[in-house]
Amino acid sequence: MLKIRKQTENDIQGQVRDYLKYKGYYVIRHQMGLGTHAGMSDLTAIKDGTTLYLEIKMAKGKLSEKQLIFQQQIESHGGKYLVIRSLEDIQEFIEPTESIN
């Protein structure tokens, strides 16, 4: 019997990164570790003067306290912080904004 592997956060992150690059974004993947800002998003994407901070989570995944603080700090300065749970989430955000520009 064929066993279907469940998607991981790394799988979703790779799909989102590839999609954003295809759409012309400069994408930075942040490695968490020593010296990293606590709660930093998984990805930062930049295009046409707009910066997106993207935290990748599984369907039931929740932000940690430090991630919530980072989100609040970004949003309080007018930044865009998104929790992405699938490729479709970022597509639904990007596609409408392209028609506005």
Backbone bond lengths (Angstrom), bond angles and torsions (degrees), N, CA, C in turn:
res aa  C-N    CA-C-N  psi(-1)  N-CA   C-N-CA  omega(-1)  CA-C   N-CA-C  phi
1 M - - - 1.449 - - 1.537 109.10 -
2 L 1.305 116.54 136.11 1.457 122.62 -179.19 1.527 109.75 -78.03
3 K 1.325 114.91 124.46 1.463 120.02 179.73 1.530 108.68 -97.52
4 I 1.313 116.83 125.34 1.462 121.85 -179.77 1.524 108.69 -91.43
5 R 1.334 114.94 124.93 1.456 121.18 -178.94 1.530 109.35 -78.30
6 K 1.307 115.50 133.27 1.461 121.53 178.11 1.525 109.38 -74.14
7 Q 1.322 115.89 140.04 1.457 120.76 178.07 1.522 111.06 -64.05
8 T 1.322 116.02 141.72 1.458 121.46 177.06 1.525 109.51 -105.97
9 E 1.343 115.96 170.86 1.463 119.69 175.10 1.520 110.62 -60.45
10 N 1.337 117.48 -36.68 1.466 120.37 177.71 1.518 111.78 -63.27
11 D 1.336 117.20 -37.99 1.466 120.83 176.92 1.527 110.25 -61.91
12 I 1.335 115.61 -48.77 1.472 120.64 -179.68 1.521 109.88 -62.05
13 Q 1.329 116.48 -43.92 1.454 121.02 -179.75 1.533 111.17 -58.65
14 G 1.317 116.84 -43.57 1.459 120.89 178.37 1.518 112.14 -63.30
15 Q 1.323 117.18 -42.62 1.461 121.45 178.55 1.533 110.85 -63.05
16 V 1.327 116.08 -44.54 1.469 121.20 -179.43 1.526 109.58 -65.09
17 R 1.324 117.44 -45.06 1.470 121.88 179.40 1.527 110.27 -59.45
18 D 1.329 117.63 -47.72 1.463 121.42 -179.33 1.523 111.43 -63.27
19 Y 1.322 117.23 -41.93 1.466 121.76 179.46 1.529 110.70 -62.15
20 L 1.332 116.35 -46.67 1.462 119.64 -178.92 1.527 111.57 -64.79
21 K 1.322 117.24 -39.88 1.470 120.04 176.29 1.523 109.96 -61.47
22 Y 1.322 117.15 -42.75 1.464 122.07 177.39 1.528 110.77 -58.84
23 K 1.330 116.23 -35.77 1.467 121.45 -179.44 1.526 112.52 -83.19
24 G 1.330 117.37 3.27 1.457 120.60 174.39 1.516 115.66 94.71
25 Y 1.308 118.22 11.20 1.466 122.02 178.56 1.525 110.30 -83.70
26 Y 1.319 115.62 147.18 1.464 121.81 168.25 1.526 104.93 -89.56
27 V 1.320 118.06 120.37 1.461 122.30 -171.82 1.527 110.40 -116.72
28 I 1.321 115.49 130.59 1.459 122.65 177.52 1.522 108.15 -114.71
29 R 1.324 116.01 126.36 1.472 120.74 174.44 1.517 107.32 -98.04
30 H 1.308 116.58 125.30 1.458 121.37 -177.56 1.519 110.10 -93.47
31 Q 1.319 115.80 128.69 1.458 122.27 174.97 1.525 107.68 -91.97
32 M 1.299 116.75 121.67 1.454 120.62 -179.99 1.528 108.96 -78.01
33 G 1.304 115.59 138.64 1.456 119.29 179.09 1.513 110.31 165.50
34 L 1.291 115.05 -163.07 1.452 122.26 -177.60 1.528 110.44 -56.73
35 G 1.303 116.45 126.48 1.457 121.52 178.06 1.515 114.79 88.69
36 T 1.328 117.90 -4.58 1.465 121.13 178.71 1.522 109.29 -82.20
37 H 1.324 116.35 140.42 1.458 121.54 177.77 1.536 109.06 -60.94
38 A 1.319 117.08 127.77 1.475 121.52 -177.22 1.523 110.78 -58.70
39 G 1.318 116.31 128.20 1.460 121.58 177.20 1.516 114.83 84.31
40 M 1.326 117.49 2.77 1.465 122.08 -178.70 1.521 110.95 -53.00
41 S 1.321 116.38 143.07 1.464 121.35 179.39 1.529 110.85 -65.65
42 D 1.328 115.92 159.50 1.461 121.21 179.11 1.527 111.85 -67.26
43 L 1.326 115.75 -40.54 1.457 121.74 -177.85 1.519 110.59 -131.36
44 T 1.324 115.54 149.16 1.459 122.35 167.72 1.520 106.07 -124.42
45 A 1.323 116.92 131.42 1.461 121.82 -178.91 1.523 108.77 -125.49
46 I 1.341 115.82 134.61 1.465 120.80 -175.42 1.530 109.18 -129.44
47 K 1.341 115.36 133.91 1.465 121.18 175.53 1.519 108.96 -158.96
48 D 1.313 116.73 132.57 1.465 122.92 174.64 1.522 112.73 51.68
49 G 1.327 117.01 40.87 1.459 121.10 177.31 1.512 115.29 80.36
50 T 1.317 117.35 2.10 1.467 121.53 178.38 1.526 109.06 -106.76
51 T 1.320 115.75 131.88 1.460 121.60 178.16 1.525 109.03 -114.62
52 L 1.323 115.51 130.36 1.466 122.53 177.32 1.520 108.45 -113.49
53 Y 1.319 115.77 133.78 1.460 122.11 174.17 1.524 106.26 -106.70
54 L 1.334 116.96 119.32 1.459 121.91 -171.52 1.521 111.13 -118.81
55 E 1.306 115.21 121.06 1.468 121.61 174.20 1.522 107.00 -104.68
56 I 1.322 116.63 124.12 1.463 122.12 -178.42 1.527 108.95 -95.61
57 K 1.318 115.31 127.78 1.463 121.50 179.57 1.520 110.07 -137.21
58 M 1.310 115.88 152.93 1.456 121.54 171.62 1.535 107.62 -71.66
59 A 1.317 116.45 170.76 1.462 121.37 -175.23 1.528 113.23 -51.75
60 K 1.313 117.55 -40.95 1.468 120.61 -177.43 1.521 113.13 -103.37
61 G 1.332 116.88 4.65 1.459 120.86 -178.31 1.521 112.12 -67.32
62 K 1.323 115.98 145.47 1.464 121.74 -179.24 1.518 109.70 -121.14
63 L 1.327 115.11 150.55 1.453 120.48 176.33 1.519 109.94 -71.36
64 S 1.323 115.80 141.62 1.463 120.50 174.86 1.525 108.64 -74.70
65 E 1.306 116.57 169.00 1.463 121.02 178.21 1.530 110.64 -58.01
66 K 1.325 117.16 -43.11 1.467 120.99 179.87 1.522 111.57 -66.71
67 Q 1.318 117.31 -35.59 1.469 120.85 176.58 1.525 110.87 -67.56
68 L 1.333 116.62 -39.29 1.468 120.18 177.21 1.529 111.11 -63.32
69 I 1.327 117.00 -40.06 1.469 121.14 177.68 1.523 110.05 -64.82
70 F 1.341 117.58 -44.10 1.459 121.18 178.08 1.526 110.27 -60.66
71 Q 1.336 117.31 -44.78 1.466 121.58 177.65 1.525 110.58 -57.75
72 Q 1.316 117.03 -46.25 1.466 121.42 -179.68 1.532 110.60 -61.66
73 Q 1.330 116.95 -42.09 1.460 120.30 179.70 1.527 111.29 -63.83
74 I 1.317 117.24 -44.20 1.468 120.92 179.12 1.522 110.36 -62.42
75 E 1.327 116.76 -49.77 1.465 120.85 -177.14 1.524 112.50 -67.13
76 S 1.336 118.23 -32.50 1.465 120.42 179.33 1.527 111.88 -69.45
77 H 1.336 116.64 -17.24 1.464 121.59 176.47 1.528 111.52 -102.71
78 G 1.324 116.59 14.56 1.459 121.15 176.99 1.512 114.77 83.94
79 G 1.334 117.37 10.13 1.459 121.17 -179.50 1.521 112.41 -79.84
80 K 1.324 115.08 164.52 1.467 121.86 178.76 1.525 108.77 -106.66
81 Y 1.321 115.69 116.88 1.461 123.17 -179.89 1.519 107.17 -120.07
82 L 1.328 116.67 125.27 1.459 120.88 -177.76 1.525 110.35 -125.99
83 V 1.317 115.85 137.71 1.456 121.35 170.09 1.527 105.58 -96.99
84 I 1.330 115.61 119.36 1.462 122.18 -174.70 1.523 108.82 -111.57
85 R 1.332 115.24 126.23 1.462 120.70 -177.90 1.532 112.24 -112.78
86 S 1.334 116.53 -6.26 1.466 120.64 179.38 1.520 108.63 -164.11
87 L 1.315 116.11 165.15 1.458 120.80 175.43 1.525 110.08 -58.86
88 E 1.316 116.46 -37.97 1.460 121.13 -179.02 1.534 111.93 -60.86
89 D 1.327 117.73 -33.67 1.470 120.61 178.81 1.520 111.35 -58.70
90 I 1.325 117.27 -46.77 1.465 119.36 -178.10 1.525 110.17 -73.54
91 Q 1.318 117.71 -34.75 1.465 120.08 177.27 1.525 110.52 -62.23
92 E 1.333 117.18 -41.54 1.461 120.87 179.43 1.525 111.86 -65.34
93 F 1.326 117.31 -28.47 1.464 121.01 177.58 1.531 110.71 -80.24
94 I 1.326 117.99 -44.24 1.464 122.73 -173.80 1.524 112.74 -73.76
95 E 1.308 117.76 -46.29 1.471 120.79 -173.76 1.534 113.05 -56.03
96 P 1.338 120.53 -49.32 1.476 119.28 179.29 1.533 112.75 -65.13
97 T 1.329 118.47 -33.88 1.452 119.68 -178.38 1.523 111.00 -71.71
98 E 1.318 118.34 -25.92 1.474 120.83 177.46 1.521 111.17 -67.52
99 S 1.316 117.20 -35.66 1.466 119.29 -179.34 1.522 112.21 -73.67
100 I 1.346 117.02 -20.18 1.469 121.14 178.44 1.522 109.71 -77.32
101 N 1.334 117.34 -37.74 1.475 121.20 -175.79 1.473 111.59 -73.09
